[in-house]
């Protein structure tokens, strides 16, 4: 009888042990499933966060109507247009700027405020001086009071100012007209009743006048002897 009880007790212990092992396995299994669920939830949360960040970037790009590179290109384009407009305007102004016939500037040969005609440089005075003062004023610029070489030059210069001194004189009414450099002047000079001894350019012709009267004057020099 006692042996039967012992065997029965051992069998119960064995059953209880198996039950505990099953419970232990079940609990471990449930724990493992819980951990998997937690891991799955964490992964879902992480993916959702990344999706949100991606959406934010796309929204930011959509909000920028003019991306930086397009804005820079636009500014450069505007600057180029302004520069082109300035150049075209300057060329247009230079092309249509009024100049006398056969009259051109040459900065490489003539000083500032002088102009070029044929092979000479000319300066038109702004002030009025006597004949002798005009001679001295031109000499101070390494040039001479105007000497007219031909009628074409006379016609051209007369179109710029109405009257001016020229570098021609005589010692008295009985002497020939001579240029400052000493040669005899060949062009006709109209006389007046007072027999003046200095010559002037007046209204398309040459005439005598008093040397002490004040007039504007031309200075002249060739390309080979530039004024300072």
C-alpha positions as CSV (number, residue, x, y, z in Angstrom):
1,X,0.0,0.0,0.0
2,X,2.8,2.4,0.9
3,X,4.5,1.6,-2.4
4,X,1.5,2.5,-4.3
5,X,1.3,5.9,-2.5
6,X,4.9,6.6,-3.3
7,X,4.5,5.8,-7.0
8,X,1.3,7.9,-7.1
9,X,3.1,10.8,-5.5
10,X,6.0,10.5,-7.9
11,X,3.6,10.5,-10.8
12,X,1.9,13.6,-9.4
13,X,5.2,15.3,-9.0
14,X,6.2,14.4,-12.5
15,X,2.9,15.8,-13.8
16,X,3.2,18.9,-11.8
17,X,6.8,19.4,-13.1
18,X,5.6,19.0,-16.7
19,X,2.8,21.5,-16.1
20,X,5.3,24.0,-14.7
21,X,7.5,23.5,-17.7
22,X,4.5,24.1,-20.0
23,X,3.6,27.2,-18.1
24,X,7.2,28.3,-18.2
25,X,7.3,27.7,-22.0
26,X,3.9,29.4,-22.4
27,X,5.1,32.4,-20.4
28,X,8.3,32.6,-22.4
29,X,6.3,32.4,-25.6
30,X,4.0,35.1,-24.5
31,X,7.0,37.3,-23.5
32,X,8.6,36.7,-26.9
33,X,5.4,37.6,-28.7
34,X,5.1,40.8,-26.6
35,X,8.7,41.7,-27.4
36,X,8.0,41.2,-31.1
37,X,4.9,43.4,-30.9
38,X,6.9,46.1,-29.1
39,X,9.6,45.9,-31.8
40,X,7.1,46.0,-34.5
41,X,5.4,49.1,-33.0
42,X,8.9,50.8,-32.6
43,X,9.6,50.1,-36.3
44,X,6.3,51.5,-37.4
45,X,6.9,54.6,-35.3
46,X,10.4,55.0,-36.8
47,X,9.1,54.7,-40.3
48,X,6.3,57.1,-39.6
49,X,8.8,59.7,-38.3
50,X,11.0,59.3,-41.4
51,X,7.9,59.7,-43.6
52,X,7.0,62.9,-41.8
53,X,10.5,64.3,-42.3
54,X,10.4,63.4,-46.0
55,X,7.0,65.1,-46.3
56,X,8.4,68.2,-44.6
57,X,11.2,68.5,-47.1
58,X,8.8,68.1,-50.0
59,X,6.6,70.8,-48.5
60,X,9.5,73.1,-48.0
61,X,10.5,72.6,-51.7
62,X,7.0,73.3,-52.8
63,X,6.8,76.5,-50.6
64,X,9.9,77.9,-52.4
65,X,8.5,79.4,-55.6
66,X,12.0,80.5,-56.7
67,X,14.8,78.1,-55.6
68,X,18.2,79.8,-54.9
69,X,19.8,78.7,-58.2
70,X,16.9,80.1,-60.2
71,X,16.8,83.4,-58.2
72,X,20.6,83.8,-58.8
73,X,20.2,83.2,-62.6
74,X,17.3,85.7,-62.7
75,X,19.4,88.4,-61.0
76,X,22.3,87.8,-63.4
77,X,20.0,88.0,-66.4
78,X,18.7,91.4,-65.2
79,X,22.2,92.7,-64.8
80,X,23.1,91.5,-68.3
81,X,20.1,93.3,-69.8
82,X,21.0,96.5,-68.0
83,X,24.6,96.4,-69.3
84,X,23.5,95.6,-72.9
85,X,21.0,98.5,-72.8
86,X,23.7,100.9,-71.6
87,X,26.1,99.9,-74.3
88,X,23.5,100.2,-77.1
89,X,22.4,103.6,-75.8
90,X,26.0,104.8,-75.8
91,X,26.7,103.5,-79.3
92,X,23.4,105.1,-80.6
93,X,24.3,108.5,-79.0
94,X,27.9,108.4,-80.4
95,X,26.7,107.5,-83.9
96,X,24.1,110.2,-84.2
97,X,26.0,113.0,-82.3
98,X,26.1,116.0,-84.6
99,X,29.5,117.0,-86.0
100,X,30.5,119.5,-88.6
101,X,31.3,118.1,-92.1
102,X,34.8,116.8,-92.5
103,X,35.2,117.3,-88.7
104,X,36.5,114.5,-86.5
105,X,38.1,114.1,-83.1
106,X,41.4,112.2,-82.7
107,X,42.4,111.8,-79.1
108,X,45.6,110.1,-80.1
109,X,46.8,113.3,-82.0
110,X,45.0,116.3,-80.6
111,X,44.7,117.5,-77.0
112,X,41.5,117.7,-75.1
113,X,39.1,120.4,-76.4
114,X,40.9,120.5,-79.7
115,X,39.4,119.1,-83.0
116,X,40.9,117.6,-86.1
117,X,40.5,118.7,-89.7
118,X,42.6,117.3,-92.5
119,X,46.1,116.9,-90.9
120,X,45.8,119.6,-88.3
121,X,44.5,120.2,-84.8
122,X,42.4,123.3,-84.1
123,X,41.3,125.1,-80.9
124,X,38.5,127.7,-80.8
125,X,38.9,130.2,-78.0
126,X,36.1,130.9,-75.6
127,X,37.5,134.4,-74.7
128,X,38.0,137.5,-76.7
129,X,41.5,138.9,-77.2
130,X,43.5,141.5,-79.2
131,X,45.5,140.2,-82.2
132,X,48.8,140.2,-80.2
133,X,47.2,138.6,-77.2
134,X,45.8,135.9,-79.4
135,X,49.3,135.2,-80.9
136,X,50.7,134.8,-77.3
137,X,47.8,132.6,-76.2
138,X,48.4,130.2,-79.1
139,X,52.1,130.2,-78.5
140,X,51.6,129.2,-74.9
141,X,49.9,126.0,-76.2
142,X,52.8,125.2,-78.6
143,X,50.7,126.2,-81.6
144,X,50.2,129.2,-83.9
145,X,47.4,131.7,-84.5
146,X,45.4,130.3,-87.4
147,X,47.1,130.4,-90.8
148,X,44.7,129.5,-93.7
149,X,46.2,127.2,-96.3
150,X,43.3,127.2,-98.8
151,X,39.7,128.4,-99.4
152,X,38.2,125.0,-98.5
153,X,39.8,125.3,-95.0
154,X,38.5,128.9,-94.8
155,X,35.0,127.9,-95.6
156,X,35.0,125.1,-93.1
157,X,36.3,127.2,-90.2
158,X,34.0,130.1,-91.0
159,X,31.1,127.7,-90.5
160,X,32.0,127.3,-86.9
161,X,32.3,130.9,-85.7
162,X,31.4,134.2,-87.4
163,X,34.6,136.0,-87.0
164,X,38.1,135.4,-85.6
165,X,41.7,136.5,-85.8
166,X,44.0,134.8,-88.2
167,X,47.8,134.8,-88.1
168,X,48.3,137.2,-90.9
169,X,49.5,140.9,-90.6
170,X,51.4,143.7,-92.4
171,X,53.7,146.4,-91.2
172,X,51.8,149.2,-92.9
173,X,49.3,149.7,-95.7
174,X,52.1,149.8,-98.2
175,X,53.5,146.4,-97.3
176,X,52.3,142.9,-98.3
177,X,50.3,140.7,-96.1
178,X,52.5,138.0,-94.5
179,X,52.0,135.0,-92.2
180,X,53.5,134.7,-88.8
181,X,56.1,132.2,-90.1
182,X,57.3,134.8,-92.7
183,X,55.8,133.7,-96.0
184,X,53.7,136.0,-98.2
185,X,50.0,135.4,-97.8
186,X,48.4,134.6,-101.2
187,X,44.6,134.8,-100.5
188,X,42.8,138.0,-101.0
189,X,42.1,140.2,-97.9
190,X,39.5,142.9,-98.3
191,X,40.6,146.4,-97.3
192,X,38.6,148.9,-95.3
193,X,38.8,152.7,-95.4
194,X,40.9,152.7,-92.3
195,X,43.7,150.6,-93.8
196,X,44.0,148.2,-90.8
197,X,47.1,146.0,-90.5
198,X,45.7,142.7,-88.9
199,X,43.6,140.1,-90.8
200,X,40.5,138.4,-89.6
201,X,38.1,135.7,-90.9
202,X,34.6,137.2,-91.2
203,X,31.5,135.8,-92.8
204,X,33.2,133.6,-95.3
205,X,35.9,136.0,-96.4
206,X,39.1,137.7,-95.1
207,X,39.2,141.3,-94.2
208,X,41.5,143.8,-92.4
209,X,40.7,145.1,-88.9
210,X,42.3,147.0,-86.1
211,X,44.9,144.9,-84.2
212,X,43.7,146.3,-80.8
213,X,40.1,145.2,-81.2
214,X,39.0,142.0,-79.3
215,X,37.9,138.9,-81.1
216,X,37.9,135.2,-80.7
217,X,40.7,133.3,-82.3
218,X,41.8,129.9,-83.7
219,X,45.0,128.1,-82.7
220,X,46.4,125.6,-85.1
221,X,49.2,123.0,-85.2
222,X,50.0,119.9,-87.3
223,X,50.0,116.3,-86.0
224,X,53.8,116.4,-86.1
225,X,54.0,119.1,-83.4
226,X,51.5,118.3,-80.8
227,X,50.4,120.9,-78.3
228,X,51.2,120.3,-74.6
